[in-house]
Amino acid sequence: METANIAKQMIGFQKSVFDNSFNAIAVVQDQTETMMNNFMGQFPWATEDGKKQLNETYNYTKKARDEFKKVVDQGYSQFEKLFDQK
C-alpha cells in the first residue's frame, strides 16, 4: 500500500511539473503571436493574405497545443484510476 501512495505522489508531482511547463510554453507562444502580429502590422509589404495565413497557423498551433494537453491530462487521469483501483 505504501508503494501505491508513493507512486501516486510521483505521478502528481510529474503532472504538476508538466502543467507548469506547458503553461509557460503557452505563454511564450501567445506572446510570440502578439509580437509577430505587431511586427507584421508595421510593414506595408505584408499582404492581407500573408497575415491571414499567419493567423491560420496560429490557430492551428493553438488547437494542436490544446489537443496535446487534453491527451496528456487523460493519460494522467488513467494513471490515477489505476492506482485508485489497487
C-alpha positions in Angstrom: 0.0 0.0 0.0 2.9 2.3 0.8 4.2 1.8 -2.7 0.9 2.8 -4.3 0.9 6.1 -2.3 4.5 6.9 -3.3 3.6 6.2 -7.0 0.6 8.4 -6.8 2.7 11.2 -5.3 5.3 10.8 -8.0 2.6 10.9 -10.7 1.1 14.0 -9.0 4.5 15.7 -9.0 5.1 14.9 -12.6 1.6 16.2 -13.6 2.3 19.4 -11.7 5.7 19.8 -13.5 4.0 19.2 -16.8 1.2 21.6 -16.2 3.6 24.4 -15.1 5.9 23.8 -18.1 3.0 23.6 -20.5 1.6 26.9 -19.2 5.0 28.6 -19.5 5.3 27.4 -23.1 1.7 28.5 -23.9 2.5 32.0 -22.6 5.7 32.2 -24.7 3.7 31.1 -27.8 1.0 33.6 -27.2 3.5 36.4 -26.6 5.3 35.4 -29.8 2.0 35.6 -31.7 1.3 39.1 -30.4 4.9 40.2 -31.2 4.6 38.8 -34.8 1.2 40.5 -35.3 2.7 43.8 -34.2 5.8 43.2 -36.4 3.7 42.3 -39.5 1.4 45.3 -39.0 4.3 47.7 -39.3 5.4 46.6 -42.8 3.5 47.8 -45.8 4.7 44.8 -47.9 2.9 42.3 -45.6 -0.2 41.4 -47.6 -3.6 40.6 -46.0 -3.3 37.1 -47.5 0.0 36.6 -45.7 -1.4 37.9 -42.5 -4.4 35.6 -42.9 -2.1 32.6 -43.4 -0.1 33.5 -40.4 -3.3 33.7 -38.3 -4.4 30.3 -39.6 -1.0 29.0 -38.5 -1.5 30.5 -35.0 -5.0 28.9 -34.8 -3.7 25.5 -35.9 -0.9 25.7 -33.3 -3.3 26.6 -30.5 -5.7 23.8 -31.5 -2.8 21.2 -31.6 -1.5 22.5 -28.3 -4.9 22.2 -26.6 -5.4 18.7 -28.0 -2.0 17.6 -26.8 -2.8 18.9 -23.3 -6.1 17.1 -23.3 -4.4 13.8 -24.3 -1.7 14.2 -21.6 -4.4 15.0 -19.0 -6.3 11.9 -20.0 -3.1 9.8 -19.5 -2.6 11.2 -16.0 -6.2 10.5 -15.2 -5.8 6.9 -16.3 -2.7 6.5 -14.1 -4.7 7.9 -11.1 -7.5 5.5 -11.8 -5.1 2.6 -12.0 -3.6 3.4 -8.6 -7.1 4.0 -7.1 -8.2 0.5 -8.0 -5.5 -1.2 -6.0 
